[in-house]
Amino acid sequence: MLKTETPDQRHADLDLYPVEQLVAVLVDDQINAVNAVRAAGPAIARAVEAAVPRIEAGGRLIYVGAGTSGRLGVLDSVELYPTFSWPHERAVALLAGGVDAMFVAVEGAEDDTAQGAADLLAMAPGPHDVVLLIAASGATPYVLGALHAARRAGALTIGFANNTEAPVAGEAEIGITLDTGYEVISGSTRLKAGTSQKIALNTFSSALMVRLNKVYGNLMVDLKPTNAKLVLRAVRLTMFATGADEVDARKVLEQCDFHVKVAIVALTKKTSIDQARGLLEASRGSVRQALIA
């Protein structure tokens, strides 16, 4: 039996626990998710290093999963646009059962190997694409179908699984095993298995974006200010990075459509918006390089 499906004998009387103890057990078990991702750190680093040149060459991030795993893939993909201005069309997610499965479980969808392959092939994958295959069990047929199709297409495949010796990790070009062990509630991989997947995906995509010059120092300088909160954040980031006051920071941001990178270079080097954009383009989007150019 898979570890993620094996009952945890330490909590055989879980339903008898007082509420305070029940909550404490559920919270404390999440620590194992962090530990599992930490142990997988070297594999995640290899995945980032392998992905960077492909994405720099114009490739896409394609997330594939079913159930909780698939929904976490969707979540990571959609958050890249507001956080890093990453184009929607270059971070796409395939969820077994389609869009409706984001909100309602589509029974049997995860068991369809052929549909996984078909959905992946419909994306016309190529050698520059990076396909992230996520499955707690590590053997979800829909995900394996997509994995095999992606490999045939020459895409980089990165498999995330929560069981050791899982096909999704073993058959991908880079396998990432998040060994979270038994769940407090037997088989409920929405608990620490899901938490570990969320941490691992966040870590991978964030590290990738840092390497793609979406971050200056530790400031998210390529965010897309799609609401009032993010507009204020853009102003604060510009002030922090340049030492400008709020009036000057906002004035320059308004001139460059609130592109923080451009505002930082323009304010720091005392150049025009067009010159700042040119410096950034010549520096492959690196604020640090643009500032020393």
NORNOR-V549332 format. One record per residue. N is the residue number from 1. RES is the residue in one letter. PHI is phi in radians with two decimals (none if undefined). Layout:
[[N;RES;PHI] [N;RES;PHI]]
This chain:
[[1;M;none] [2;L;-1.09] [3;K;-0.99] [4;T;-1.17] [5;E;-1.86] [6;T;-1.42] [7;P;-1.05] [8;D;-1.49] [9;Q;-1.18] [10;R;-1.19] [11;H;-2.22] [12;A;-1.13] [13;D;-1.91] [14;L;-0.95] [15;D;-1.22] [16;L;-1.73] [17;Y;-1.16] [18;P;-1.06] [19;V;-1.00] [20;E;-1.07] [21;Q;-1.19] [22;L;-1.03] [23;V;-1.10] [24;A;-1.08] [25;V;-1.14] [26;L;-1.14] [27;V;-1.18] [28;D;-1.07] [29;D;-1.17] [30;Q;-1.14] [31;I;-1.01] [32;N;-1.15] [33;A;-1.16] [34;V;-1.07] [35;N;-1.09] [36;A;-1.15] [37;V;-1.21] [38;R;-1.03] [39;A;-1.13] [40;A;-1.54] [41;G;-0.88] [42;P;-1.04] [43;A;-1.20] [44;I;-1.11] [45;A;-1.07] [46;R;-1.08] [47;A;-1.12] [48;V;-1.09] [49;E;-1.08] [50;A;-1.30] [51;A;-1.37] [52;V;-0.92] [53;P;-1.10] [54;R;-1.23] [55;I;-1.21] [56;E;-1.08] [57;A;-1.45] [58;G;1.85] [59;G;-1.25] [60;R;-2.00] [61;L;-1.65] [62;I;-2.13] [63;Y;-1.65] [64;V;-2.33] [65;G;-2.96] [66;A;-2.34] [67;G;1.03] [68;T;-0.99] [69;S;-1.05] [70;G;-1.16] [71;R;-1.15] [72;L;-1.17] [73;G;-1.13] [74;V;-1.03] [75;L;-1.02] [76;D;-1.12] [77;S;-1.17] [78;V;-1.31] [79;E;-1.40] [80;L;-1.26] [81;Y;-1.21] [82;P;-1.19] [83;T;-1.41] [84;F;-2.23] [85;S;1.00] [86;W;-1.33] [87;P;-1.01] [88;H;-0.95] [89;E;-1.25] [90;R;-1.91] [91;A;-2.53] [92;V;-2.09] [93;A;-2.25] [94;L;-1.92] [95;L;-2.10] [96;A;-0.95] [97;G;1.68] [98;G;1.43] [99;V;-1.01] [100;D;-1.03] [101;A;-1.22] [102;M;-1.17] [103;F;-1.99] [104;V;-2.37] [105;A;-1.06] [106;V;-1.79] [107;E;-1.09] [108;G;1.50] [109;A;-1.09] [110;E;-1.27] [111;D;-1.55] [112;D;-1.70] [113;T;-1.09] [114;A;-1.10] [115;Q;-1.20] [116;G;-1.06] [117;A;-1.14] [118;A;-1.12] [119;D;-1.12] [120;L;-1.19] [121;L;-1.15] [122;A;-1.12] [123;M;-1.43] [124;A;0.87] [125;P;-1.15] [126;G;-2.40] [127;P;-1.18] [128;H;-1.60] [129;D;-1.41] [130;V;-2.10] [131;V;-1.86] [132;L;-1.76] [133;L;-1.93] [134;I;-2.11] [135;A;-2.71] [136;A;-1.04] [137;S;-1.17] [138;G;1.48] [139;A;-2.40] [140;T;-1.10] [141;P;-0.99] [142;Y;-0.99] [143;V;-1.22] [144;L;-1.14] [145;G;-1.07] [146;A;-1.16] [147;L;-1.04] [148;H;-1.15] [149;A;-1.15] [150;A;-1.14] [151;R;-1.14] [152;R;-1.12] [153;A;-1.41] [154;G;1.53] [155;A;-1.27] [156;L;-1.31] [157;T;-1.95] [158;I;-2.18] [159;G;-1.82] [160;F;-1.95] [161;A;-2.47] [162;N;-1.91] [163;N;-2.21] [164;T;-1.21] [165;E;0.99] [166;A;-1.45] [167;P;-1.00] [168;V;-1.05] [169;A;-1.38] [170;G;-1.25] [171;E;-1.68] [172;A;-1.37] [173;E;-1.08] [174;I;-2.23] [175;G;-1.81] [176;I;-2.14] [177;T;-1.71] [178;L;-1.82] [179;D;-1.41] [180;T;-1.53] [181;G;1.25] [182;Y;-1.23] [183;E;-1.59] [184;V;-1.02] [185;I;-1.75] [186;S;-0.89] [187;G;1.45] [188;S;-1.52] [189;T;-1.34] [190;R;-1.37] [191;L;-1.52] [192;K;-1.19] [193;A;-1.10] [194;G;-1.13] [195;T;-1.05] [196;S;-1.14] [197;Q;-1.13] [198;K;-1.05] [199;I;-1.11] [200;A;-1.13] [201;L;-1.16] [202;N;-1.02] [203;T;-1.12] [204;F;-1.07] [205;S;-1.20] [206;S;-1.19] [207;A;-1.09] [208;L;-1.07] [209;M;-1.17] [210;V;-1.07] [211;R;-1.17] [212;L;-1.61] [213;N;1.16] [214;K;-1.54] [215;V;-2.30] [216;Y;-2.06] [217;G;1.12] [218;N;-2.12] [219;L;-1.75] [220;M;-1.43] [221;V;-1.62] [222;D;-2.11] [223;L;-1.21] [224;K;-1.88] [225;P;-1.33] [226;T;-1.57] [227;N;-2.66] [228;A;-1.05] [229;K;-1.08] [230;L;-1.28] [231;V;-1.09] [232;L;-1.10] [233;R;-1.14] [234;A;-1.05] [235;V;-1.11] [236;R;-1.12] [237;L;-1.11] [238;T;-1.14] [239;M;-1.06] [240;F;-1.12] [241;A;-1.31] [242;T;-2.00] [243;G;1.41] [244;A;-1.23] [245;D;-1.42] [246;E;-1.09] [247;V;-1.09] [248;D;-1.18] [249;A;-1.08] [250;R;-1.14] [251;K;-1.04] [252;V;-1.23] [253;L;-1.05] [254;E;-1.11] [255;Q;-1.35] [256;C;-2.10] [257;D;1.01] [258;F;1.02] [259;H;-1.53] [260;V;-1.04] [261;K;-0.95] [262;V;-1.10] [263;A;-1.10] [264;I;-1.09] [265;V;-1.17] [266;A;-1.10] [267;L;-1.23] [268;T;-1.21] [269;K;-1.65] [270;K;0.95] [271;T;-2.01] [272;S;-1.33] [273;I;-1.07] [274;D;-1.11] [275;Q;-1.15] [276;A;-1.10] [277;R;-1.09] [278;G;-1.12] [279;L;-1.10] [280;L;-1.17] [281;E;-1.10] [282;A;-1.18] [283;S;-1.76] [284;R;0.97] [285;G;1.44] [286;S;-1.49] [287;V;-1.06] [288;R;-1.04] [289;Q;-1.21] [290;A;-1.08] [291;L;-1.28] [292;I;-1.77] [293;A;-1.21]]
